[in-house]
């Protein structure tokens, strides 16, 4: 990565054994790498997020740029483009930003929501021991009061729905190597970040053999010096 005169640090969500548990943090790491920027890694557990800065941040990523704190992966990506204009753009156009935002909305409503019940207990199991009570309380609230164990029992149904929901991604990848076309763009990183999150906690296969998603996902993992493999994870590809 190219050296820069300013100091950058990224607060990233860390679980047990160094696993990285936030898809949004993965997006920011890829954005920084795309810009050729160096950064200091500052891993935090769920319970440590409130200790960042003045305590106003409730989620990560949080980027520290010479003492200025920026939260939210979208805001960080836009900030990086505005601040480091001589580096390759994350969003070459406003259309590229809107396309990536559309991919996120499709992904969250159709894919993430479907796969969440199958993975949620594993998030708890892979969180740091001191964070597990919080993860259980917050995720069971998110599940409408359902226990993590009961959600996991319904996981197979959700993964079936996920497989169907991935049809648009498969159709696109059947024609082009990336969502962005011949080269990966931020829309690809947004989509792949969900599976990077799954890779951190889910010890089973998410995709059937020969799925067109597999070579695309593996290619994203290998970008920027295998950045996607820089933290422990499982092989979810089935390949």
C-alpha atoms as an extended CHARMM CRD file, in Angstrom:
* protein
*
       239  EXT
         1         1  UNK       CA              0.0000000000        0.0000000000        0.0000000000  PROA      1               0.0000000000
         2         2  UNK       CA              1.1510000000        3.5410000000       -0.6900000000  PROA      2               0.0000000000
         3         3  UNK       CA              2.3740000000        5.4970000000        2.3090000000  PROA      3               0.0000000000
         4         4  UNK       CA              0.4850000000        8.6490000000        3.2980000000  PROA      4               0.0000000000
         5         5  UNK       CA              1.4050000000       11.6040000000        5.4560000000  PROA      5               0.0000000000
         6         6  UNK       CA             -1.7600000000       11.4140000000        7.5480000000  PROA      6               0.0000000000
         7         7  UNK       CA             -2.4890000000        8.8750000000       10.2430000000  PROA      7               0.0000000000
         8         8  UNK       CA             -5.4380000000        6.5490000000        9.7270000000  PROA      8               0.0000000000
         9         9  UNK       CA             -6.7620000000        3.9680000000       12.1620000000  PROA      9               0.0000000000
        10        10  UNK       CA             -9.7960000000        1.7200000000       11.8760000000  PROA      10              0.0000000000
        11        11  UNK       CA            -11.8580000000        0.3710000000       14.7500000000  PROA      11              0.0000000000
        12        12  UNK       CA            -12.9540000000       -3.0990000000       13.6600000000  PROA      12              0.0000000000
        13        13  UNK       CA            -15.3030000000       -5.5450000000       15.4050000000  PROA      13              0.0000000000
        14        14  UNK       CA            -13.3610000000       -8.5040000000       16.7640000000  PROA      14              0.0000000000
        15        15  UNK       CA            -14.6610000000      -11.7720000000       18.1270000000  PROA      15              0.0000000000
        16        16  UNK       CA            -13.0150000000      -14.8190000000       19.6100000000  PROA      16              0.0000000000
        17        17  UNK       CA             -9.6940000000      -15.9670000000       18.1180000000  PROA      17              0.0000000000
        18        18  UNK       CA             -9.2870000000      -12.7830000000       16.1220000000  PROA      18              0.0000000000
        19        19  UNK       CA            -12.3940000000      -13.3190000000       13.9800000000  PROA      19              0.0000000000
        20        20  UNK       CA            -13.8400000000      -10.1700000000       12.4340000000  PROA      20              0.0000000000
        21        21  UNK       CA            -17.5900000000      -10.0340000000       12.8780000000  PROA      21              0.0000000000
        22        22  UNK       CA            -18.7680000000       -6.9920000000       10.9140000000  PROA      22              0.0000000000
        23        23  UNK       CA            -19.5030000000       -6.9310000000        7.1750000000  PROA      23              0.0000000000
        24        24  UNK       CA            -19.4220000000       -3.1420000000        7.3430000000  PROA      24              0.0000000000
        25        25  UNK       CA            -15.8610000000       -3.1290000000        8.6660000000  PROA      25              0.0000000000
        26        26  UNK       CA            -14.8180000000       -5.3900000000        5.8060000000  PROA      26              0.0000000000
        27        27  UNK       CA            -16.2230000000       -2.8400000000        3.3770000000  PROA      27              0.0000000000
        28        28  UNK       CA            -14.1450000000       -0.0800000000        4.9180000000  PROA      28              0.0000000000
        29        29  UNK       CA            -10.9610000000       -2.1530000000        4.8710000000  PROA      29              0.0000000000
        30        30  UNK       CA            -11.4570000000       -2.8150000000        1.1660000000  PROA      30              0.0000000000
        31        31  UNK       CA            -12.1790000000        0.8750000000        0.5710000000  PROA      31              0.0000000000
        32        32  UNK       CA             -8.9410000000        1.8560000000        2.3090000000  PROA      32              0.0000000000
        33        33  UNK       CA             -6.9880000000       -0.7750000000        0.3890000000  PROA      33              0.0000000000
        34        34  UNK       CA             -8.5170000000        0.3500000000       -2.9070000000  PROA      34              0.0000000000
        35        35  UNK       CA             -7.3230000000        3.8870000000       -2.2030000000  PROA      35              0.0000000000
        36        36  UNK       CA             -3.8380000000        2.5590000000       -1.4440000000  PROA      36              0.0000000000
        37        37  UNK       CA             -3.9540000000        3.8570000000        2.1190000000  PROA      37              0.0000000000
        38        38  UNK       CA             -2.2240000000        2.4060000000        5.1450000000  PROA      38              0.0000000000
        39        39  UNK       CA             -4.1020000000        2.1750000000        8.4150000000  PROA      39              0.0000000000
        40        40  UNK       CA             -3.6510000000        1.0170000000       11.9740000000  PROA      40              0.0000000000
        41        41  UNK       CA             -5.9100000000       -1.8560000000       12.9720000000  PROA      41              0.0000000000
        42        42  UNK       CA             -7.7630000000       -1.2290000000       16.2430000000  PROA      42              0.0000000000
        43        43  UNK       CA             -9.8760000000       -4.3050000000       17.0320000000  PROA      43              0.0000000000
        44        44  UNK       CA            -12.6600000000       -3.9070000000       19.5890000000  PROA      44              0.0000000000
        45        45  UNK       CA            -15.2580000000       -6.2420000000       21.0470000000  PROA      45              0.0000000000
        46        46  UNK       CA            -18.9520000000       -5.3990000000       21.2080000000  PROA      46              0.0000000000
        47        47  UNK       CA            -18.6020000000       -4.0100000000       24.7200000000  PROA      47              0.0000000000
        48        48  UNK       CA            -15.6440000000       -1.8050000000       23.8270000000  PROA      48              0.0000000000
        49        49  UNK       CA            -17.3500000000        0.2150000000       21.0860000000  PROA      49              0.0000000000
        50        50  UNK       CA            -18.7000000000        2.7100000000       23.6080000000  PROA      50              0.0000000000
        51        51  UNK       CA            -15.1210000000        3.5300000000       24.6400000000  PROA      51              0.0000000000
        52        52  UNK       CA            -14.2730000000        4.9240000000       21.1840000000  PROA      52              0.0000000000
        53        53  UNK       CA            -13.8000000000        8.6760000000       21.2480000000  PROA      53              0.0000000000
        54        54  UNK       CA            -16.4560000000       10.4960000000       23.2560000000  PROA      54              0.0000000000
        55        55  UNK       CA            -18.6380000000        7.3880000000       23.5200000000  PROA      55              0.0000000000
        56        56  UNK       CA            -21.2020000000        8.5390000000       20.9630000000  PROA      56              0.0000000000
        57        57  UNK       CA            -20.5030000000        5.7210000000       18.5060000000  PROA      57              0.0000000000
        58        58  UNK       CA            -22.7260000000        2.6670000000       18.8730000000  PROA      58              0.0000000000
        59        59  UNK       CA            -21.4210000000        0.6630000000       15.9210000000  PROA      59              0.0000000000
        60        60  UNK       CA            -18.2510000000        0.1340000000       13.9310000000  PROA      60              0.0000000000
        61        61  UNK       CA            -16.4890000000        0.7900000000       11.6290000000  PROA      61              0.0000000000
        62        62  UNK       CA            -15.1470000000        4.0320000000       12.9860000000  PROA      62              0.0000000000
        63        63  UNK       CA            -12.2740000000        5.6330000000       11.1070000000  PROA      63              0.0000000000
        64        64  UNK       CA             -9.8110000000        7.7990000000       13.0200000000  PROA      64              0.0000000000
        65        65  UNK       CA             -8.1780000000       10.2900000000       10.6660000000  PROA      65              0.0000000000
        66        66  UNK       CA             -5.6810000000       12.3590000000       12.6390000000  PROA      66              0.0000000000
        67        67  UNK       CA             -8.0900000000       12.4410000000       15.5770000000  PROA      67              0.0000000000
        68        68  UNK       CA            -11.2260000000       13.0600000000       13.5100000000  PROA      68              0.0000000000
        69        69  UNK       CA            -13.6650000000       10.1690000000       13.9510000000  PROA      69              0.0000000000
        70        70  UNK       CA            -15.9900000000        9.1250000000       11.1280000000  PROA      70              0.0000000000
        71        71  UNK       CA            -18.5630000000        6.3730000000       11.6080000000  PROA      71              0.0000000000
        72        72  UNK       CA            -20.7070000000        4.3820000000        9.1430000000  PROA      72              0.0000000000
        73        73  UNK       CA            -19.1160000000        2.5390000000        6.2260000000  PROA      73              0.0000000000
        74        74  UNK       CA            -20.9500000000        4.6160000000        3.5880000000  PROA      74              0.0000000000
        75        75  UNK       CA            -19.9110000000        7.9120000000        5.1520000000  PROA      75              0.0000000000
        76        76  UNK       CA            -16.3460000000        6.6560000000        5.4540000000  PROA      76              0.0000000000
        77        77  UNK       CA            -16.2070000000        5.6320000000        1.7820000000  PROA      77              0.0000000000
        78        78  UNK       CA            -17.4830000000        9.0350000000        0.6470000000  PROA      78              0.0000000000
        79        79  UNK       CA            -15.0980000000       10.7630000000        3.0640000000  PROA      79              0.0000000000
        80        80  UNK       CA            -12.1390000000        8.8440000000        1.6580000000  PROA      80              0.0000000000
        81        81  UNK       CA            -13.0370000000        9.8620000000       -1.8850000000  PROA      81              0.0000000000
        82        82  UNK       CA            -13.4380000000       13.4940000000       -0.8780000000  PROA      82              0.0000000000
        83        83  UNK       CA            -10.2620000000       13.5830000000        1.2110000000  PROA      83              0.0000000000
        84        84  UNK       CA             -7.8750000000       11.5280000000       -0.9320000000  PROA      84              0.0000000000
        85        85  UNK       CA             -8.8240000000       12.7070000000       -4.3950000000  PROA      85              0.0000000000
        86        86  UNK       CA             -5.4870000000       11.7480000000       -5.9530000000  PROA      86              0.0000000000
        87        87  UNK       CA             -6.0610000000        8.0840000000       -5.0940000000  PROA      87              0.0000000000
        88        88  UNK       CA             -8.2830000000        5.7490000000       -7.1700000000  PROA      88              0.0000000000
        89        89  UNK       CA            -11.9520000000        6.6000000000       -6.5680000000  PROA      89              0.0000000000
        90        90  UNK       CA            -14.2070000000        4.2310000000       -4.6830000000  PROA      90              0.0000000000
        91        91  UNK       CA            -17.1510000000        5.7270000000       -6.5560000000  PROA      91              0.0000000000
        92        92  UNK       CA            -16.0560000000        6.8320000000      -10.0520000000  PROA      92              0.0000000000
        93        93  UNK       CA            -19.4940000000        8.3830000000      -10.5230000000  PROA      93              0.0000000000
        94        94  UNK       CA            -22.6900000000        9.1310000000       -8.6420000000  PROA      94              0.0000000000
        95        95  UNK       CA            -24.2470000000        6.2310000000      -10.5370000000  PROA      95              0.0000000000
        96        96  UNK       CA            -21.6370000000        3.8840000000       -9.0360000000  PROA      96              0.0000000000
        97        97  UNK       CA            -22.6240000000        5.0400000000       -5.5450000000  PROA      97              0.0000000000
        98        98  UNK       CA            -26.3240000000        4.5630000000       -6.2610000000  PROA      98              0.0000000000
        99        99  UNK       CA            -25.7090000000        1.1190000000       -7.7670000000  PROA      99              0.0000000000
       100       100  UNK       CA            -23.7920000000       -0.0120000000       -4.6800000000  PROA      100             0.0000000000
       101       101  UNK       CA            -26.5670000000        1.3250000000       -2.4420000000  PROA      101             0.0000000000
       102       102  UNK       CA            -29.1500000000       -0.5970000000       -4.4620000000  PROA      102             0.0000000000
       103       103  UNK       CA            -27.1010000000       -3.7850000000       -4.1000000000  PROA      103             0.0000000000
       104       104  UNK       CA            -27.0030000000       -3.2620000000       -0.3370000000  PROA      104             0.0000000000
       105       105  UNK       CA            -30.7640000000       -2.8000000000       -0.0880000000  PROA      105             0.0000000000
       106       106  UNK       CA            -31.4130000000       -5.9100000000       -2.1700000000  PROA      106             0.0000000000
       107       107  UNK       CA            -28.8610000000       -7.8650000000       -0.1760000000  PROA      107             0.0000000000
       108       108  UNK       CA            -30.2460000000       -6.8730000000        3.2190000000  PROA      108             0.0000000000
       109       109  UNK       CA            -33.9210000000       -7.4350000000        2.4340000000  PROA      109             0.0000000000
       110       110  UNK       CA            -33.5100000000      -10.6420000000        0.4320000000  PROA      110             0.0000000000
       111       111  UNK       CA            -30.2630000000      -12.3620000000        1.4410000000  PROA      111             0.0000000000
       112       112  UNK       CA            -29.0620000000      -11.1900000000        4.8580000000  PROA      112             0.0000000000
       113       113  UNK       CA            -32.5090000000      -11.4590000000        6.4270000000  PROA      113             0.0000000000
       114       114  UNK       CA            -32.9040000000      -14.9980000000        5.0890000000  PROA      114             0.0000000000
       115       115  UNK       CA            -29.5270000000      -16.2650000000        6.3050000000  PROA      115             0.0000000000
       116       116  UNK       CA            -29.5060000000      -14.4830000000        9.6740000000  PROA      116             0.0000000000
       117       117  UNK       CA            -31.4060000000      -17.1670000000       11.6770000000  PROA      117             0.0000000000
       118       118  UNK       CA            -28.9490000000      -19.8590000000       10.5820000000  PROA      118             0.0000000000
       119       119  UNK       CA            -25.9400000000      -17.7930000000       11.6250000000  PROA      119             0.0000000000
       120       120  UNK       CA            -27.1010000000      -15.8720000000       14.6740000000  PROA      120             0.0000000000
       121       121  UNK       CA            -26.1990000000      -18.4840000000       17.3040000000  PROA      121             0.0000000000
       122       122  UNK       CA            -22.7740000000      -18.7970000000       15.7210000000  PROA      122             0.0000000000
       123       123  UNK       CA            -22.2560000000      -15.0530000000       16.1630000000  PROA      123             0.0000000000
       124       124  UNK       CA            -22.8330000000      -15.6330000000       19.8710000000  PROA      124             0.0000000000
       125       125  UNK       CA            -20.4740000000      -18.6080000000       19.9430000000  PROA      125             0.0000000000
       126       126  UNK       CA            -17.7100000000      -16.7010000000       18.1560000000  PROA      126             0.0000000000
       127       127  UNK       CA            -18.0220000000      -13.4950000000       20.1720000000  PROA      127             0.0000000000
       128       128  UNK       CA            -15.5620000000      -12.8610000000       22.9730000000  PROA      128             0.0000000000
       129       129  UNK       CA            -16.7530000000      -14.4760000000       26.2210000000  PROA      129             0.0000000000
       130       130  UNK       CA            -17.3120000000      -11.0900000000       27.8390000000  PROA      130             0.0000000000
       131       131  UNK       CA            -19.5570000000      -10.0640000000       24.9170000000  PROA      131             0.0000000000
       132       132  UNK       CA            -21.7420000000      -13.1560000000       24.7220000000  PROA      132             0.0000000000
       133       133  UNK       CA            -24.4470000000      -11.9800000000       27.1350000000  PROA      133             0.0000000000
       134       134  UNK       CA            -24.8520000000       -8.7820000000       25.1360000000  PROA      134             0.0000000000
       135       135  UNK       CA            -24.9580000000      -10.6630000000       21.8380000000  PROA      135             0.0000000000
       136       136  UNK       CA            -27.6580000000      -12.9990000000       23.1330000000  PROA      136             0.0000000000
       137       137  UNK       CA            -29.8150000000      -10.1950000000       24.5440000000  PROA      137             0.0000000000
       138       138  UNK       CA            -29.5150000000       -7.9310000000       21.5200000000  PROA      138             0.0000000000
       139       139  UNK       CA            -29.9680000000      -10.6340000000       18.8810000000  PROA      139             0.0000000000
       140       140  UNK       CA            -32.9090000000      -12.2730000000       20.6250000000  PROA      140             0.0000000000
       141       141  UNK       CA            -34.5290000000       -8.8360000000       20.7770000000  PROA      141             0.0000000000
       142       142  UNK       CA            -33.8130000000       -8.4890000000       17.0530000000  PROA      142             0.0000000000
       143       143  UNK       CA            -35.4970000000      -11.8780000000       16.5510000000  PROA      143             0.0000000000
       144       144  UNK       CA            -38.6460000000      -10.6870000000       18.3130000000  PROA      144             0.0000000000
       145       145  UNK       CA            -37.9460000000      -12.6510000000       21.4850000000  PROA      145             0.0000000000
       146       146  UNK       CA            -37.0390000000      -15.9380000000       19.8150000000  PROA      146             0.0000000000
       147       147  UNK       CA            -34.0730000000      -17.7260000000       21.3700000000  PROA      147             0.0000000000
       148       148  UNK       CA            -30.8800000000      -18.1410000000       19.3760000000  PROA      148             0.0000000000
       149       149  UNK       CA            -31.3430000000      -21.8940000000       19.5660000000  PROA      149             0.0000000000
       150       150  UNK       CA            -34.8800000000      -21.7760000000       18.1590000000  PROA      150             0.0000000000
       151       151  UNK       CA            -33.7360000000      -19.4450000000       15.3920000000  PROA      151             0.0000000000
       152       152  UNK       CA            -30.9890000000      -21.8740000000       14.4600000000  PROA      152             0.0000000000
       153       153  UNK       CA            -33.5530000000      -24.6840000000       14.1730000000  PROA      153             0.0000000000
       154       154  UNK       CA            -35.2880000000      -22.6150000000       11.5000000000  PROA      154             0.0000000000
       155       155  UNK       CA            -32.0100000000      -21.9020000000        9.7860000000  PROA      155             0.0000000000
       156       156  UNK       CA            -32.3670000000      -24.4880000000        7.0300000000  PROA      156             0.0000000000
       157       157  UNK       CA            -35.5590000000      -22.8250000000        5.8270000000  PROA      157             0.0000000000
       158       158  UNK       CA            -33.8110000000      -19.4670000000        5.7870000000  PROA      158             0.0000000000
       159       159  UNK       CA            -30.8300000000      -20.8010000000        3.8640000000  PROA      159             0.0000000000
       160       160  UNK       CA            -33.2180000000      -22.2430000000        1.3090000000  PROA      160             0.0000000000
       161       161  UNK       CA            -34.7410000000      -18.7990000000        0.8780000000  PROA      161             0.0000000000
       162       162  UNK       CA            -31.2480000000      -17.3300000000        0.6040000000  PROA      162             0.0000000000
       163       163  UNK       CA            -30.3810000000      -19.7430000000       -2.2020000000  PROA      163             0.0000000000
       164       164  UNK       CA            -33.4240000000      -18.5610000000       -4.1460000000  PROA      164             0.0000000000
       165       165  UNK       CA            -32.7180000000      -14.9050000000       -3.3690000000  PROA      165             0.0000000000
       166       166  UNK       CA            -29.2180000000      -15.1850000000       -4.8450000000  PROA      166             0.0000000000
       167       167  UNK       CA            -30.6470000000      -15.8000000000       -8.3240000000  PROA      167             0.0000000000
       168       168  UNK       CA            -30.0280000000      -12.2040000000       -9.5380000000  PROA      168             0.0000000000
       169       169  UNK       CA            -26.4060000000      -12.3800000000       -8.3790000000  PROA      169             0.0000000000
       170       170  UNK       CA            -25.9010000000      -15.7060000000      -10.1280000000  PROA      170             0.0000000000
       171       171  UNK       CA            -27.4970000000      -14.3900000000      -13.3110000000  PROA      171             0.0000000000
       172       172  UNK       CA            -25.2080000000      -11.3650000000      -13.3540000000  PROA      172             0.0000000000
       173       173  UNK       CA            -22.1030000000      -13.4510000000      -12.6510000000  PROA      173             0.0000000000
       174       174  UNK       CA            -23.0280000000      -15.8370000000      -15.4530000000  PROA      174             0.0000000000
       175       175  UNK       CA            -22.5300000000      -12.9350000000      -17.8830000000  PROA      175             0.0000000000
       176       176  UNK       CA            -19.7300000000      -10.9470000000      -16.2510000000  PROA      176             0.0000000000
       177       177  UNK       CA            -17.0240000000      -11.8050000000      -13.7060000000  PROA      177             0.0000000000
       178       178  UNK       CA            -18.1730000000       -9.0600000000      -11.3170000000  PROA      178             0.0000000000
       179       179  UNK       CA            -21.2810000000       -7.0630000000      -10.5070000000  PROA      179             0.0000000000
       180       180  UNK       CA            -19.3350000000       -4.0410000000      -11.6880000000  PROA      180             0.0000000000
       181       181  UNK       CA            -18.4510000000       -5.6900000000      -15.0110000000  PROA      181             0.0000000000
       182       182  UNK       CA            -14.9630000000       -6.8360000000      -15.9520000000  PROA      182             0.0000000000
       183       183  UNK       CA            -13.3870000000       -5.3610000000      -12.8250000000  PROA      183             0.0000000000
       184       184  UNK       CA            -14.6800000000       -5.3850000000       -9.2380000000  PROA      184             0.0000000000
       185       185  UNK       CA            -16.3300000000       -2.2620000000       -7.8630000000  PROA      185             0.0000000000
       186       186  UNK       CA            -17.7290000000       -1.2180000000       -4.5200000000  PROA      186             0.0000000000
       187       187  UNK       CA            -21.0030000000       -2.9920000000       -5.3210000000  PROA      187             0.0000000000
       188       188  UNK       CA            -19.0150000000       -6.2440000000       -5.3610000000  PROA      188             0.0000000000
       189       189  UNK       CA            -17.4490000000       -5.4270000000       -1.9970000000  PROA      189             0.0000000000
       190       190  UNK       CA            -20.8510000000       -4.6250000000       -0.4930000000  PROA      190             0.0000000000
       191       191  UNK       CA            -22.2280000000       -7.9670000000       -1.6520000000  PROA      191             0.0000000000
       192       192  UNK       CA            -19.1560000000      -10.0050000000       -0.7170000000  PROA      192             0.0000000000
       193       193  UNK       CA            -18.8990000000       -8.4330000000        2.7470000000  PROA      193             0.0000000000
       194       194  UNK       CA            -22.0020000000      -10.3140000000        3.8610000000  PROA      194             0.0000000000
       195       195  UNK       CA            -20.3350000000      -13.6060000000        3.0070000000  PROA      195             0.0000000000
       196       196  UNK       CA            -17.0940000000      -12.4870000000        4.6900000000  PROA      196             0.0000000000
       197       197  UNK       CA            -19.1790000000      -12.0090000000        7.8320000000  PROA      197             0.0000000000
       198       198  UNK       CA            -20.6520000000      -15.4890000000        7.3500000000  PROA      198             0.0000000000
       199       199  UNK       CA            -17.1910000000      -16.9250000000        6.7530000000  PROA      199             0.0000000000
       200       200  UNK       CA            -16.0820000000      -15.6790000000       10.1820000000  PROA      200             0.0000000000
       201       201  UNK       CA            -18.6970000000      -17.6650000000       12.1050000000  PROA      201             0.0000000000
       202       202  UNK       CA            -20.4480000000      -20.3130000000       10.0150000000  PROA      202             0.0000000000
       203       203  UNK       CA            -18.6530000000      -23.6920000000        9.9940000000  PROA      203             0.0000000000
       204       204  UNK       CA            -20.7080000000      -25.1890000000        7.1540000000  PROA      204             0.0000000000
       205       205  UNK       CA            -21.0670000000      -24.6890000000        3.4160000000  PROA      205             0.0000000000
       206       206  UNK       CA            -23.3100000000      -21.8910000000        2.1750000000  PROA      206             0.0000000000
       207       207  UNK       CA            -23.0760000000      -22.6190000000       -1.5420000000  PROA      207             0.0000000000
       208       208  UNK       CA            -23.4920000000      -25.7930000000       -3.5780000000  PROA      208             0.0000000000
       209       209  UNK       CA            -20.5260000000      -27.0150000000       -5.6460000000  PROA      209             0.0000000000
       210       210  UNK       CA            -20.1000000000      -25.2560000000       -8.9990000000  PROA      210             0.0000000000
       211       211  UNK       CA            -22.1640000000      -22.2720000000       -7.8630000000  PROA      211             0.0000000000
       212       212  UNK       CA            -21.2340000000      -19.2290000000       -9.9660000000  PROA      212             0.0000000000
       213       213  UNK       CA            -20.9830000000      -17.2470000000       -6.7230000000  PROA      213             0.0000000000
       214       214  UNK       CA            -17.9310000000      -19.2490000000       -5.6050000000  PROA      214             0.0000000000
       215       215  UNK       CA            -15.2470000000      -18.0330000000       -8.0700000000  PROA      215             0.0000000000
       216       216  UNK       CA            -16.4960000000      -14.4650000000       -7.6650000000  PROA      216             0.0000000000
       217       217  UNK       CA            -16.3190000000      -14.6370000000       -3.8660000000  PROA      217             0.0000000000
       218       218  UNK       CA            -12.9000000000      -16.2840000000       -3.8880000000  PROA      218             0.0000000000
       219       219  UNK       CA            -11.6310000000      -13.5880000000       -6.2270000000  PROA      219             0.0000000000
       220       220  UNK       CA            -12.8050000000      -10.8770000000       -3.8190000000  PROA      220             0.0000000000
       221       221  UNK       CA            -11.0850000000      -12.6570000000       -0.9210000000  PROA      221             0.0000000000
       222       222  UNK       CA             -7.7820000000      -12.6160000000       -2.8220000000  PROA      222             0.0000000000
       223       223  UNK       CA             -7.8680000000       -8.9080000000       -3.6610000000  PROA      223             0.0000000000
       224       224  UNK       CA             -5.3410000000       -6.5400000000       -2.0750000000  PROA      224             0.0000000000
       225       225  UNK       CA             -2.9370000000       -9.2530000000       -1.0030000000  PROA      225             0.0000000000
       226       226  UNK       CA             -5.6530000000      -11.6790000000        0.1490000000  PROA      226             0.0000000000
       227       227  UNK       CA             -7.1620000000       -9.0630000000        2.4560000000  PROA      227             0.0000000000
       228       228  UNK       CA            -10.3170000000      -11.1490000000        2.8080000000  PROA      228             0.0000000000
       229       229  UNK       CA             -8.2830000000      -13.9870000000        4.2950000000  PROA      229             0.0000000000
       230       230  UNK       CA             -6.4500000000      -11.7390000000        6.7520000000  PROA      230             0.0000000000
       231       231  UNK       CA             -8.6290000000      -12.9160000000        9.6540000000  PROA      231             0.0000000000
       232       232  UNK       CA             -9.6390000000      -16.4630000000       10.6610000000  PROA      232             0.0000000000
       233       233  UNK       CA            -12.6400000000      -17.9540000000        8.8960000000  PROA      233             0.0000000000
       234       234  UNK       CA            -14.2850000000      -21.1110000000        7.6180000000  PROA      234             0.0000000000
       235       235  UNK       CA            -14.5590000000      -22.4140000000        4.0740000000  PROA      235             0.0000000000
       236       236  UNK       CA            -18.1860000000      -21.6380000000        3.2340000000  PROA      236             0.0000000000
       237       237  UNK       CA            -17.8500000000      -22.1550000000       -0.5150000000  PROA      237             0.0000000000
       238       238  UNK       CA            -18.3400000000      -25.8980000000       -0.7630000000  PROA      238             0.0000000000
       239       239  UNK       CA            -15.6010000000      -25.9900000000       -3.3900000000  PROA      239             0.0000000000
